[in-house]
Amino acid sequence: MSDTFPDAIHTEDDLEELLSRPSEALIRTLAGLSGDISILGVGGKMGPTLARMAKRAAPDKRVIGVARFSEPDVREKLEARGIETVAADLLDASAVAGLEKTENVVFMAGRKFGSSGDESLTWAMNVHVPAIVAEAYRESRIALFSTACVYPFYDITRQGAREDEVLTPPGEYANSCVGRERMFEHFAKRYGTRVSILRLSYAIDMRYGVLHDVGRAVMEGRPVPVDSGHCNVIWQGDASDIALQSLAHAANPPFVLNLSGPELANVRNIALRFGEHFGETPTFEGSEQSSAWIVDTSLQQRLFGYPRVPLPRLVDWTATWLGAGGRSLGKPTHFEVRDGTY
């Protein structure tokens, strides 16, 4: 597979091809990894292209996508790419018990937006489901998607939270995500399961993400909030690639990895760059705080190298996409939220 990327992305077919393009490193990693791959929670924003990437990287492996599939076209597209699908509710322990137990698992299920007002469902999805899955797949090798939101806010003059940071985040959602990690840790300790925990910070797809939110605000003449004025972001294709490679690093006790771009992205500067693209002068609301949800990705760079798509290219791609009227998923990140309420 080529690691050469275009100057612009014009169609969703092109976007999804790029999002699912595996690196040579991933192809080598999966070739050396025994067993097939199940992706639990495959129906979300990131799941379909991660599943397609796994199949492209390892065409001789079975890739099985599990979700409720409330959007039927997602299932059809996956099957058209050679990915097997199984409809199941991961809250149903008997349904999970009946799933085929592959040697490798990527766990992507969870709930964030809509958490306020139905906190019990958030905790059920983010803590109870992981307990069900961790016990049912105790013989598997598991890559678990978590979030950088498990960390407290961090001083922006420093490099960001490292993997050994004490987890004391604000808000019920973020604390339920700590619970998700703890469930996998608990059952890993009980059964000896090999796990990798991936603390993802803001994956970027042209149709959603922090850059999409900032660029759209600039293009539409809305003020850009800058209270949380710094963050880490990563091309979703790079995040998926590293997540799949992390299966080879799954360990007991669990291997933990901050998963994002190495740069401290400055929201104000990014907005100004979008303004140049669109011929608009951005406006801002709030003022930059001295702390933000930021992470130190030194371990990621050491193990997996620099992401294939750098931040400036991501900004340019997003500007071109938005300027051409490219589709939005209508799922804002709420990166500006500082109290953990979503």
C-alpha positions as CSV (number, residue, x, y, z in Angstrom):
1,M,0.0,0.0,0.0
2,S,1.2,3.5,-0.8
3,D,1.8,6.1,2.0
4,T,1.5,8.9,-0.6
5,F,-1.5,11.1,0.0
6,P,-3.3,13.6,-2.3
7,D,-3.4,17.4,-1.8
8,A,-7.2,17.3,-1.5
9,I,-10.1,14.9,-0.9
10,H,-13.1,15.5,-3.1
11,T,-15.5,12.5,-2.7
12,E,-16.7,10.3,0.1
13,D,-15.4,7.2,-1.9
14,D,-11.9,8.8,-2.0
15,L,-12.2,9.7,1.7
16,E,-13.1,6.2,2.8
17,E,-10.4,4.7,0.6
18,L,-7.8,6.9,2.4
19,L,-9.3,6.3,5.8
20,S,-9.1,2.5,5.3
21,R,-5.6,2.5,3.6
22,P,-3.3,0.3,5.8
23,S,0.4,1.1,6.3
24,E,3.1,-1.4,5.3
25,A,3.8,-1.6,9.1
26,L,0.2,-2.8,9.7
27,I,0.3,-5.3,6.9
28,R,3.5,-6.8,8.4
29,T,2.0,-6.7,11.9
30,L,-1.2,-8.5,11.1
31,A,0.7,-11.1,8.9
32,G,2.6,-12.0,12.0
33,L,-0.5,-12.2,14.3
34,S,-2.4,-15.4,14.4
35,G,-6.2,-15.6,14.3
36,D,-9.2,-13.7,12.9
37,I,-10.4,-10.3,14.1
38,S,-13.8,-9.2,15.7
39,I,-14.7,-5.6,15.9
40,L,-17.3,-4.9,18.6
41,G,-19.2,-1.7,18.1
42,V,-18.3,-1.5,14.4
43,G,-21.3,0.7,13.5
44,G,-19.9,4.0,14.9
45,K,-18.1,6.8,13.2
46,M,-14.8,5.1,13.1
47,G,-15.7,1.4,13.0
48,P,-16.5,0.9,9.3
49,T,-13.3,2.2,7.9
50,L,-11.2,0.5,10.6
51,A,-12.9,-2.8,9.7
52,R,-12.2,-2.2,6.0
53,M,-8.6,-1.4,6.9
54,A,-8.2,-4.6,8.8
55,K,-9.5,-6.6,5.8
56,R,-7.3,-4.7,3.3
57,A,-4.2,-5.3,5.5
58,A,-5.0,-9.0,6.1
59,P,-7.3,-10.3,3.3
60,D,-6.8,-13.9,4.4
61,K,-8.1,-13.2,7.9
62,R,-11.8,-13.1,8.7
63,V,-13.0,-9.8,9.9
64,I,-16.3,-9.8,11.8
65,G,-18.2,-6.6,12.6
66,V,-20.6,-6.7,15.5
67,A,-23.2,-3.9,16.2
68,R,-26.9,-3.3,16.4
69,F,-26.8,-1.9,12.9
70,S,-29.5,0.7,13.3
71,E,-28.4,2.1,10.0
72,P,-28.8,-0.8,7.5
73,D,-26.6,0.7,4.8
74,V,-23.6,0.4,7.1
75,R,-24.0,-3.4,7.3
76,E,-24.4,-3.6,3.5
77,K,-21.3,-1.6,2.8
78,L,-19.3,-3.7,5.2
79,E,-20.4,-7.0,3.7
80,A,-19.7,-5.6,0.2
81,R,-16.0,-5.2,1.4
82,G,-15.8,-8.8,2.5
83,I,-16.4,-8.1,6.2
84,E,-18.8,-10.5,8.0
85,T,-21.5,-8.9,10.1
86,V,-23.4,-10.0,13.1
87,A,-26.3,-8.0,14.6
88,A,-26.2,-8.0,18.4
89,D,-26.9,-5.8,21.4
90,L,-23.7,-5.8,23.5
91,L,-25.9,-5.0,26.6
92,D,-27.4,-8.5,26.3
93,A,-25.0,-10.8,28.0
94,S,-26.6,-13.9,26.4
95,A,-26.1,-12.4,23.0
96,V,-22.5,-11.7,23.7
97,A,-22.0,-15.2,25.0
98,G,-23.3,-16.5,21.7
99,L,-20.8,-14.6,19.5
100,E,-17.9,-16.3,17.9
101,K,-14.8,-15.8,20.0
102,T,-12.0,-14.8,17.7
103,E,-8.4,-14.6,18.8
104,N,-8.3,-10.8,18.2
105,V,-10.9,-8.2,19.3
106,V,-11.1,-4.5,18.8
107,F,-13.6,-3.0,21.3
108,M,-15.1,0.3,20.1
109,A,-18.5,0.4,21.8
110,G,-19.4,3.3,24.1
111,R,-21.6,6.3,24.7
112,K,-20.8,10.0,25.0
113,F,-23.2,12.5,23.5
114,G,-26.6,12.5,25.2
115,S,-25.0,11.4,28.4
116,S,-26.6,14.2,30.4
117,G,-30.1,13.3,31.4
118,D,-29.6,9.6,31.0
119,E,-26.4,9.0,33.0
120,S,-27.5,5.5,33.9
121,L,-27.4,4.4,30.2
122,T,-24.0,6.0,29.8
123,W,-22.6,4.0,32.7
124,A,-24.3,0.8,31.4
125,M,-22.7,1.2,28.0
126,N,-19.3,2.4,29.2
127,V,-18.9,0.1,32.3
128,H,-21.4,-2.8,32.2
129,V,-20.9,-3.7,28.5
130,P,-17.1,-3.8,29.0
131,A,-17.6,-6.2,32.0
132,I,-19.7,-8.4,29.8
133,V,-17.3,-8.4,26.9
134,A,-14.1,-8.7,29.0
135,E,-15.4,-11.8,30.6
136,A,-16.8,-13.4,27.4
137,Y,-13.6,-12.7,25.4
138,R,-11.2,-13.5,28.2
139,E,-9.2,-15.9,25.9
140,S,-8.8,-13.2,23.2
141,R,-6.2,-10.5,22.5
142,I,-8.1,-7.2,23.0
143,A,-7.5,-3.7,21.7
144,L,-9.7,-1.4,23.7
145,F,-10.7,2.1,22.6
146,S,-10.7,4.5,25.5
147,T,-10.4,8.3,25.5
148,A,-8.0,11.1,26.6
149,C,-11.0,12.4,28.6
150,V,-9.9,9.9,31.4
151,Y,-7.2,12.4,32.3
152,P,-7.5,15.6,34.3
153,F,-6.9,18.9,32.5
154,Y,-3.2,19.5,31.9
155,D,-1.0,22.5,32.0
156,I,-0.6,23.7,28.3
157,T,3.0,24.7,29.0
158,R,3.9,21.1,29.6
159,Q,3.9,18.2,27.1
160,G,0.6,16.7,28.2
161,A,-0.6,13.8,30.3
162,R,1.5,10.6,30.1
163,E,0.1,7.1,30.3
164,D,1.0,6.8,34.0
165,E,-1.0,10.0,35.0
166,V,-3.5,9.5,37.8
167,L,-7.0,9.4,36.3
168,T,-9.2,12.1,38.0
169,P,-11.3,13.6,35.2
170,P,-14.3,15.9,35.5
171,G,-17.9,14.8,34.7
172,E,-19.8,11.6,34.7
173,Y,-19.0,10.7,31.1
174,A,-15.3,10.8,31.6
175,N,-15.5,8.9,34.9
176,S,-17.6,6.2,33.2
177,C,-14.7,5.9,30.7
178,V,-12.3,5.3,33.6
179,G,-14.8,2.6,34.6
180,R,-14.6,1.0,31.2
181,E,-10.8,0.7,31.5
182,R,-11.1,-0.6,35.0
183,M,-13.5,-3.4,34.0
184,F,-11.0,-4.6,31.3
185,E,-8.2,-4.4,33.9
186,H,-10.2,-6.3,36.4
187,F,-11.0,-9.2,34.1
188,A,-7.5,-9.2,32.7
189,K,-6.2,-9.6,36.2
190,R,-8.6,-12.5,36.8
191,Y,-8.1,-14.4,33.6
192,G,-4.7,-13.3,32.3
193,T,-6.3,-11.6,29.2
194,R,-3.9,-9.6,27.0
195,V,-5.2,-6.1,26.5
196,S,-4.1,-2.8,24.9
197,I,-5.8,0.3,26.1
198,L,-5.9,3.2,23.5
199,R,-6.6,6.6,24.9
200,L,-7.7,8.4,21.8
201,S,-7.7,12.1,21.5
202,Y,-9.8,13.6,18.6
203,A,-9.7,11.5,15.5
204,I,-10.1,13.6,12.3
205,D,-12.4,12.7,9.4
206,M,-13.4,15.4,6.9
207,R,-17.0,14.9,8.0
208,Y,-16.6,15.5,11.7
209,G,-14.0,16.3,14.3
210,V,-12.4,19.3,15.9
211,L,-11.0,20.7,12.6
212,H,-14.5,20.2,11.0
213,D,-16.1,22.1,13.9
214,V,-13.6,25.0,13.8
215,G,-13.6,25.3,10.0
216,R,-17.4,25.2,9.8
217,A,-17.7,27.9,12.4
218,V,-15.2,30.2,10.5
219,M,-16.9,29.5,7.2
220,E,-20.4,30.3,8.6
221,G,-19.2,33.4,10.4
222,R,-19.9,32.0,13.9
223,P,-17.5,32.7,16.8
224,V,-15.0,30.0,17.6
225,P,-14.8,29.1,21.3
226,V,-11.3,29.2,22.6
227,D,-11.7,28.5,26.4
228,S,-10.3,25.0,25.6
229,G,-7.8,26.5,23.2
230,H,-5.4,23.6,22.8
231,C,-5.8,19.9,21.9
232,N,-4.2,16.9,20.1
233,V,-5.7,15.6,16.9
234,I,-4.9,12.7,14.6
235,W,-6.0,11.5,11.1
236,Q,-8.6,8.8,11.7
237,G,-6.7,6.5,9.3
238,D,-3.6,6.8,11.4
239,A,-5.6,6.2,14.6
240,S,-7.1,3.0,13.1
241,D,-3.8,1.8,11.8
242,I,-2.0,2.2,15.2
243,A,-5.0,0.7,17.0
244,L,-4.8,-2.5,14.9
245,Q,-1.0,-2.6,15.3
246,S,-1.5,-2.4,19.0
247,L,-3.0,-5.9,19.1
248,A,0.6,-7.1,18.8
249,H,1.4,-5.1,22.0
250,A,-1.5,-6.4,24.1
251,A,-0.2,-7.5,27.4
252,N,-1.1,-8.4,31.0
253,P,-1.1,-6.1,32.9
254,P,-2.6,-4.1,30.0
255,F,-0.5,-2.0,27.6
256,V,-1.6,1.6,27.7
257,L,-1.1,4.1,24.8
258,N,-2.0,7.7,24.2
259,L,-3.2,7.8,20.7
260,S,-3.1,11.2,18.9
261,G,-0.9,13.7,17.0
262,P,2.3,14.9,18.6
263,E,1.6,18.6,18.1
264,L,-0.2,20.8,20.6
265,A,-2.9,22.1,18.2
266,N,-3.8,25.8,18.9
267,V,-7.5,26.3,18.1
268,R,-7.1,30.1,17.5
269,N,-4.2,29.6,15.0
270,I,-6.2,26.8,13.2
271,A,-9.2,29.2,12.9
272,L,-6.9,31.8,11.4
273,R,-5.7,29.3,8.9
274,F,-9.2,28.4,7.9
275,G,-9.9,32.2,7.6
276,E,-7.2,32.4,5.0
277,H,-8.7,29.5,3.0
278,F,-12.2,31.0,3.1
279,G,-11.4,34.7,2.9
280,E,-13.0,35.3,6.3
281,T,-11.8,37.0,9.4
282,P,-12.6,34.6,12.3
283,T,-14.2,35.8,15.5
284,F,-13.7,34.2,18.8
285,E,-15.5,33.8,22.1
286,G,-13.9,33.2,25.5
287,S,-10.2,33.2,26.3
288,E,-7.6,30.5,26.4
289,Q,-7.3,28.7,29.7
290,S,-4.0,27.6,31.1
291,S,-5.1,23.9,31.0
292,A,-6.7,21.6,28.5
293,W,-7.2,17.9,27.7
294,I,-3.8,17.3,26.1
295,V,-1.6,14.2,26.0
296,D,2.0,13.2,25.6
297,T,2.3,10.9,22.7
298,S,6.1,10.1,23.0
299,L,5.4,6.4,23.5
300,Q,3.3,6.3,20.4
301,Q,6.0,8.0,18.3
302,R,8.7,5.7,19.6
303,L,6.7,2.5,18.8
304,F,4.8,3.5,15.6
305,G,6.6,6.6,14.2
306,Y,5.2,10.0,13.3
307,P,1.6,9.8,11.9
308,R,1.4,9.6,8.1
309,V,-0.8,12.7,7.8
310,P,0.5,15.8,9.5
311,L,-1.7,18.5,11.1
312,P,-1.2,21.2,8.3
313,R,-2.4,18.7,5.7
314,L,-5.4,17.8,7.8
315,V,-6.4,21.5,8.1
316,D,-6.0,22.0,4.3
317,W,-8.0,18.8,3.5
318,T,-10.8,20.0,5.9
319,A,-10.9,23.4,4.3
320,T,-11.2,22.0,0.8
321,W,-13.9,19.6,1.9
322,L,-16.0,22.3,3.7
323,G,-15.5,24.8,0.9
324,A,-16.8,22.3,-1.7
325,G,-19.9,21.6,0.4
326,G,-18.7,18.2,1.6
327,R,-21.0,16.2,3.8
328,S,-21.1,16.6,7.5
329,L,-22.2,13.8,9.9
330,G,-23.8,16.4,12.1
331,K,-21.9,15.1,15.2
332,P,-20.1,18.0,16.8
333,T,-17.2,17.1,19.2
334,H,-18.0,19.7,21.8
335,F,-14.3,20.1,22.2
336,E,-15.0,23.4,24.1
337,V,-16.8,21.7,27.0
338,R,-14.7,21.8,30.2
339,D,-17.1,20.4,32.8
340,G,-17.5,17.0,31.3
341,T,-21.2,17.5,30.6
342,Y,-22.2,16.2,27.1
